[in-house]
Every structure is written in C-alpha cells, then in structure tokens.
Amino acid sequence: MKKELHPESYRTVIFRDINANVSWLGKSCAKTRDTDTFEDGAEYPLIKLEISSESHPFFTGKMQFVDTAGRIDKFNKKFGKSRFAKKSEEQEAEAAETEAPAEAAAE
C-alpha cells in the first residue's frame, strides 16, 4: 500500500443542511474549520450542505428553488434565451401559420 495516499482523518462529523436546518452525524474525511456541538453534548467538526434529502424537491415532493447566490438570475441575464430556443420558437410559429390556412380551406 502506498504511503500518504489514503486519508488518516476519517472521523465522525456533523452534516447540516442549512436550508432545512437539519443535522445528523456521519463519517467523513473532508477537511473543515467549523465545529459545533451535537445533541449528545459532544463537539464535532461541522460540514454545511446547501441541499440534502431533507430539502431536495425529489424527496420532499415540494417544488422549490434553492438559489442562495442568485445563480439562475445571473445566468438568464448573461445568456438569455439560447439560439436553439429562438430557432425552435420560429419553427413553431411558421408551422402554426402554415396549418391555419390549410384548416380554413378544409372547412
């Protein structure tokens, strides 16, 4: 086995979903500077998560957007609609125009 390849700090940590404000204990070797006290009174390293099964729409059944940094708005401002979306809208408009006279002639 190679030396210094595997982490030696596999330890118990607190995982906290910051959107649902739910915490649980788990094992991890991820580095973190934060610590917190868990329900049992012991202090553990803290790993903050933006989304977990407690706040993800697939598991909760609620559709909500968790956009803490405004990434969706920033993307839409920067790129708007893509050229592919514009082309498909133009094609749909042309198809609707060609179908309308054909329907009128059939009546």
Residue pairs with C-beta under 8 A, 6 or more apart in sequence:
7 29
9 29
9 31
10 27
10 28
10 29
11 27
11 28
11 29
11 44
11 45
12 25
12 26
12 27
12 44
13 25
13 26
13 27
13 28
13 30
13 32
13 44
13 45
13 46
13 47
14 23
14 24
14 25
14 26
14 36
14 38
14 44
14 45
14 46
14 47
15 23
15 24
15 25
15 26
15 28
15 47
15 49
15 52
16 22
16 23
16 36
16 46
16 47
16 48
16 49
17 23
17 49
17 50
17 51
17 52
17 54
17 55
18 48
18 49
18 50
19 50
19 51
19 55
19 66
20 52
20 54
20 55
22 52
22 54
22 55
23 36
23 38
25 38
25 44
28 47
30 47
32 45
32 46
32 47
34 45
34 46
34 47
34 48
35 43
35 44
35 45
35 46
36 43
36 44
36 46
37 43
37 44
38 44
50 66
50 68
51 66
53 59
54 60
55 64
55 66
57 63
57 64
65 72
67 73
